[in-house]
Amino acid sequence: MKYLLFGIPTGNEWFLVIIILLAAIFWIKTLVDIAYAKFPETITKIFWLLLVFCSGFIGALIYIFFGKKGITSDKSI
């Protein structure tokens, strides 16, 4: 018997469920990070929001590796 009740994962299927949940949390965290970031131009923020929203986890990875370089920091010493 693969499922105990209707659709409840058992055994090794929990690993896949955890991976999917972690990817979704990472995707949402990236969207929030873009929303609160200060970009030099508004169009850049819109571009990154649309890219990450439409492409999901892959877009979030692209933003982490390439998009964070364009954020301006207001940190003063």
MARLOZA-822350 format. One record per atom (N, C-alpha, C): residue number from 0; atom name; residue in three letters; y, x, z. Coordinates in Angstrom, 3 decimals. Each point is the difference from the previous one (the first is absolute). Layout:
N
> NUM,CA,ALA,Y,X,Z
...
This chain:
77
> 0,N,MET,-1.165,0.854,0.000
> 0,CA,MET,1.165,-0.854,0.000
> 0,C,MET,1.230,0.902,0.000
> 1,N,LYS,0.821,-0.127,-1.037
> 1,CA,LYS,1.151,0.865,-0.185
> 1,C,LYS,1.185,-0.428,0.865
> 2,N,TYR,0.251,-1.282,0.140
> 2,CA,TYR,1.123,-0.500,0.783
> 2,C,TYR,-0.514,-0.830,1.169
> 3,N,LEU,0.619,0.193,1.164
> 3,CA,LEU,-0.360,-0.811,1.153
> 3,C,LEU,0.557,-1.414,-0.163
> 4,N,LEU,1.270,-0.101,-0.332
> 4,CA,LEU,0.649,-1.277,-0.269
> 4,C,LEU,0.722,0.125,-1.327
> 5,N,PHE,0.564,-1.050,-0.469
> 5,CA,PHE,0.617,-0.063,-1.312
> 5,C,PHE,1.058,1.087,-0.210
> 6,N,GLY,-0.356,1.057,-0.704
> 6,CA,GLY,0.945,1.020,-0.388
> 6,C,GLY,0.339,1.049,1.042
> 7,N,ILE,-0.655,-0.001,1.154
> 7,CA,ILE,0.296,1.013,1.010
> 7,C,ILE,-0.755,1.273,-0.365
> 8,N,PRO,0.722,1.113,-0.190
> 8,CA,PRO,-0.680,1.238,-0.387
> 8,C,PRO,-0.843,0.579,1.133
> 9,N,THR,-1.083,0.632,-0.380
> 9,CA,THR,-0.872,0.643,0.974
> 9,C,THR,-0.281,1.423,-0.452
> 10,N,GLY,-0.341,0.839,0.921
> 10,CA,GLY,-0.435,1.355,-0.319
> 10,C,GLY,1.052,0.827,-0.703
> 11,N,ASN,-0.379,0.569,-1.149
> 11,CA,ASN,0.865,0.913,-0.746
> 11,C,ASN,1.199,-0.686,-0.644
> 12,N,GLU,-0.017,-1.309,-0.083
> 12,CA,GLU,1.122,-0.715,-0.609
> 12,C,GLU,1.262,0.099,0.850
> 13,N,TRP,-0.130,0.231,1.299
> 13,CA,TRP,1.170,0.159,0.859
> 13,C,TRP,0.819,1.214,-0.403
> 14,N,PHE,-0.657,1.043,-0.481
> 14,CA,PHE,0.697,1.193,-0.456
> 14,C,PHE,0.967,-0.349,-1.127
> 15,N,LEU,-0.450,-0.789,-0.951
> 15,CA,LEU,0.846,-0.420,-1.118
> 15,C,LEU,1.149,-0.881,0.484
> 16,N,VAL,-0.264,-0.880,0.939
> 16,CA,VAL,1.040,-0.877,0.544
> 16,C,VAL,1.078,0.831,0.689
> 17,N,ILE,-0.392,1.007,0.764
> 17,CA,ILE,0.962,0.854,0.697
> 17,C,ILE,0.835,0.802,-0.996
> 18,N,ILE,-0.628,0.536,-1.044
> 18,CA,ILE,0.729,0.756,-1.025
> 18,C,ILE,1.034,-0.892,-0.690
> 19,N,ILE,-0.361,-1.220,-0.336
> 19,CA,ILE,0.918,-0.930,-0.661
> 19,C,ILE,1.158,-0.361,0.923
> 20,N,LEU,-0.277,-0.230,1.279
> 20,CA,LEU,1.067,-0.309,0.956
> 20,C,LEU,0.956,1.178,0.176
> 21,N,LEU,-0.522,1.214,0.082
> 21,CA,LEU,0.849,1.180,0.127
> 21,C,LEU,0.883,0.185,-1.239
> 22,N,ALA,-0.556,-0.243,-1.178
> 22,CA,ALA,0.779,0.108,-1.234
> 22,C,ALA,1.111,-1.054,-0.032
> 23,N,ALA,-0.295,-1.214,0.455
> 23,CA,ALA,1.011,-1.061,0.027
> 23,C,ALA,1.111,0.322,0.995
> 24,N,ILE,-0.357,0.543,1.159
> 24,CA,ILE,1.003,0.383,0.998
> 24,C,ILE,0.886,1.110,-0.546
> 25,N,PHE,-0.598,0.983,-0.671
> 25,CA,PHE,0.761,1.096,-0.604
> 25,C,PHE,0.961,-0.529,-1.059
> 26,N,TRP,-0.463,-0.957,-0.812
> 26,CA,TRP,0.820,-0.590,-1.055
> 26,C,TRP,1.204,-0.740,0.601
> 27,N,ILE,-0.233,-0.802,1.033
> 27,CA,ILE,1.074,-0.748,0.646
> 27,C,ILE,0.980,0.953,0.685
> 28,N,LYS,-0.506,1.030,0.667
> 28,CA,LYS,0.859,0.988,0.658
> 28,C,LYS,0.890,0.705,-1.016
> 29,N,THR,-0.540,0.290,-1.176
> 29,CA,THR,0.787,0.649,-1.047
> 29,C,THR,1.093,-0.931,-0.515
> 30,N,LEU,-0.309,-1.274,-0.177
> 30,CA,LEU,1.019,-0.962,-0.435
> 30,C,LEU,1.127,-0.105,1.024
> 31,N,VAL,-0.341,-0.030,1.278
> 31,CA,VAL,1.014,-0.065,1.055
> 31,C,VAL,0.817,1.287,0.011
> 32,N,ASP,-0.658,1.132,-0.185
> 32,CA,ASP,0.696,1.286,-0.036
> 32,C,ASP,1.016,0.041,-1.141
> 33,N,ILE,-0.369,-0.502,-1.159
> 33,CA,ILE,0.924,-0.039,-1.140
> 33,C,ILE,1.164,-0.951,0.294
> 34,N,ALA,-0.301,-1.144,0.608
> 34,CA,ALA,1.043,-0.988,0.275
> 34,C,ALA,1.065,0.540,0.946
> 35,N,TYR,-0.386,0.827,0.968
> 35,CA,TYR,0.957,0.537,0.968
> 35,C,TYR,0.571,1.362,-0.396
> 36,N,ALA,-0.513,0.613,-1.050
> 36,CA,ALA,0.475,1.324,-0.417
> 36,C,ALA,1.362,-0.112,-0.680
> 37,N,LYS,0.760,1.081,0.076
> 37,CA,LYS,1.321,0.049,-0.645
> 37,C,LYS,-0.097,0.879,-1.240
> 38,N,PHE,-0.007,-0.652,-1.155
> 38,CA,PHE,-0.039,0.696,-1.278
> 38,C,PHE,1.417,0.193,-0.505
> 39,N,PRO,0.215,1.015,-0.849
> 39,CA,PRO,1.353,0.214,-0.533
> 39,C,PRO,0.486,-1.159,-0.876
> 40,N,GLU,-0.922,-0.694,-0.654
> 40,CA,GLU,0.364,-1.132,-0.853
> 40,C,GLU,-0.914,-1.180,0.319
> 41,N,THR,0.544,-1.200,-0.089
> 41,CA,THR,-0.780,-1.206,0.290
> 41,C,THR,-1.119,-0.195,-1.002
> 42,N,ILE,0.230,0.367,-1.251
> 42,CA,ILE,-1.018,-0.183,-1.034
> 42,C,ILE,-1.248,0.829,0.301
> 43,N,THR,0.178,1.140,0.659
> 43,CA,THR,-1.144,0.834,0.365
> 43,C,THR,-0.871,-0.718,1.021
> 44,N,LYS,0.642,-0.636,0.971
> 44,CA,LYS,-0.750,-0.756,1.011
> 44,C,LYS,-0.748,-1.166,-0.643
> 45,N,ILE,0.665,-0.704,-0.898
> 45,CA,ILE,-0.638,-1.131,-0.685
> 45,C,ILE,-1.187,0.478,-0.820
> 46,N,PHE,0.177,1.130,-0.699
> 46,CA,PHE,-1.092,0.565,-0.788
> 46,C,PHE,-1.218,0.280,0.876
> 47,N,TRP,0.197,0.701,1.123
> 47,CA,TRP,-1.120,0.347,0.869
> 47,C,TRP,-0.639,-1.233,0.624
> 48,N,LEU,0.824,-0.974,0.406
> 48,CA,LEU,-0.572,-1.229,0.560
> 48,C,LEU,-0.880,-0.719,-1.019
> 49,N,LEU,0.492,-0.117,-1.235
> 49,CA,LEU,-0.790,-0.669,-1.035
> 49,C,LEU,-1.265,0.781,-0.346
> 50,N,LEU,0.123,1.313,-0.108
> 50,CA,LEU,-1.160,0.824,-0.338
> 50,C,LEU,-1.084,-0.115,1.062
> 51,N,VAL,0.381,0.153,1.264
> 51,CA,VAL,-0.992,-0.043,1.077
> 51,C,VAL,-0.556,-1.412,0.164
> 52,N,PHE,0.864,-1.007,-0.111
> 52,CA,PHE,-0.477,-1.375,0.153
> 52,C,PHE,-0.998,-0.381,-1.093
> 53,N,CYS,0.287,0.398,-1.235
> 53,CA,CYS,-0.857,-0.396,-1.120
> 53,C,CYS,-1.270,0.838,-0.138
> 54,N,SER,0.059,1.250,0.440
> 54,CA,SER,-1.177,0.858,-0.199
> 54,C,SER,-0.800,0.251,1.266
> 55,N,GLY,0.423,-0.543,1.118
> 55,CA,GLY,-0.793,0.050,1.221
> 55,C,GLY,-0.154,1.394,0.586
> 56,N,PHE,-1.214,0.313,0.395
> 56,CA,PHE,-0.298,1.248,0.706
> 56,C,PHE,0.351,1.228,-0.833
> 57,N,ILE,-0.280,-0.052,-1.306
> 57,CA,ILE,0.301,1.138,-0.874
> 57,C,ILE,1.512,0.230,-0.067
> 58,N,GLY,0.776,-1.069,-0.097
> 58,CA,GLY,1.448,0.125,-0.003
> 58,C,GLY,0.529,0.563,1.309
> 59,N,ALA,-0.625,-0.368,1.115
> 59,CA,ALA,0.399,0.548,1.298
> 59,C,ALA,-0.251,1.504,0.052
> 60,N,LEU,-1.118,0.433,-0.538
> 60,CA,LEU,-0.281,1.436,-0.044
> 60,C,LEU,1.003,0.735,-0.879
> 61,N,ILE,0.335,-0.586,-1.145
> 61,CA,ILE,0.988,0.613,-0.897
> 61,C,ILE,1.340,0.128,0.719
> 62,N,TYR,0.400,-1.035,0.729
> 62,CA,TYR,1.264,0.054,0.733
> 62,C,TYR,-0.030,1.088,1.074
> 63,N,ILE,-1.084,0.104,0.738
> 63,CA,ILE,-0.087,0.998,1.069
> 63,C,ILE,0.128,1.412,-0.574
> 64,N,PHE,-0.626,0.252,-1.144
> 64,CA,PHE,0.032,1.349,-0.569
> 64,C,PHE,1.271,0.304,-0.795
> 65,N,PHE,0.579,-1.000,-0.668
> 65,CA,PHE,1.132,0.266,-0.888
> 65,C,PHE,1.295,-0.705,0.395
> 66,N,GLY,-0.058,-1.139,0.641
> 66,CA,GLY,1.191,-0.801,0.262
> 66,C,GLY,0.785,0.385,1.218
> 67,N,LYS,-0.638,0.556,1.000
> 67,CA,LYS,0.707,0.338,1.237
> 67,C,LYS,1.016,1.111,-0.192
> 68,N,LYS,-0.087,0.733,-1.096
> 68,CA,LYS,0.945,1.089,-0.261
> 68,C,LYS,1.387,-0.531,-0.321
> 69,N,GLY,0.104,-1.237,-0.480
> 69,CA,GLY,1.284,-0.556,-0.401
> 69,C,GLY,0.768,-0.696,1.104
> 70,N,ILE,-0.534,-0.008,1.213
> 70,CA,ILE,0.655,-0.692,1.107
> 70,C,ILE,1.077,0.897,0.588
> 71,N,THR,1.172,-0.590,0.233
> 71,CA,THR,1.075,0.755,0.640
> 71,C,THR,-0.117,-0.173,1.502
> 72,N,SER,0.288,1.048,0.724
> 72,CA,SER,-0.067,-0.087,1.461
> 72,C,SER,1.401,0.034,0.580
> 73,N,ASP,0.199,-0.791,1.013
> 73,CA,ASP,1.296,-0.067,0.684
> 73,C,ASP,-0.048,0.729,1.332
> 74,N,LYS,-0.915,0.897,0.156
> 74,CA,LYS,-0.141,0.725,1.267
> 74,C,LYS,1.139,1.007,0.126
> 75,N,SER,0.752,-0.128,1.045
> 75,CA,SER,1.072,0.952,0.246
> 75,C,SER,-0.327,0.845,1.215
> 76,N,ILE,0.417,1.233,-0.055
> 76,CA,ILE,-0.341,0.947,1.073
> 76,C,ILE,0.995,-0.107,1.131
